[in-house]
Amino acid sequence: MSLFHLVLVALIQGLTEFLPVSSSGHLILLPALTEFEDQGQMIDIAVHVGTLFAVMLYFREDVRFAANGVPRLLRGKVDTQGAWLAMLLIIATVPVLLFGLFLKLTGLDAYLRSVALIGWTMLVFGLVLYWTDQKGATTKQARQWSMKDAAIMGLWQAIALIPGTSRSGATISGARALGYAREDAAKLAMLMSIPTIIASGLLLSFEVIGDANMALARDAGIAAILSFVAALFALTLMMRLLKSVSFTPYVIYRVFLGIVLLVYAYS
């Protein structure tokens, strides 16, 4: 794998993982629209690890809070705010795990990688993001997250397994539809990404055990570092912009890219 290709994959993953524009869709489009080969699962794991560390660093206080609550949750006690947050994150992760398992076992995941499908999901879910962002109330804050809301947002996150939908975009749309303010919707979406990325990384790791070598390990290390830096930059920028800007710029990008992809796919 060339250094240029490696850097390109890492930057695409890092910059798009937490923005509501679909990292999986962009990574599928790279080999589909160019002469680059698919980067392989080992690099997929590496770039996901990079973005995982980025979101954990950015929301380190919330991560520490939830981590401290896990031991109490394992003992069947939900008597602290940390244990409550840990439980809600688990609830929100269950739908994506079940839907992901269904796609894997049925082999449907292999049929969800076409340019036309990504074009449609980019366009449709971009409009969904716009509608929920413009029409949704802003009365709820992240600290008001409930079991019901966690389950509903978990279903939105599961839908995002369809490439082009965007995991962050779908969960933010769900949160805005439930009445969460923009910054709080984004924060909950980012926290939900942590157990999801961990679960997907572990699944991919089991599939590539024994295939690694020193050259691939080196490439994976470079990819992880680059994706970490890019993801931290993109996440920081988005959270700061949300103080004064809506999600409309991301919607415009999604709609434009969706139209371009559909013209390409059907021409």
Disulfide bonds with the S-S distance in Angstrom:
none
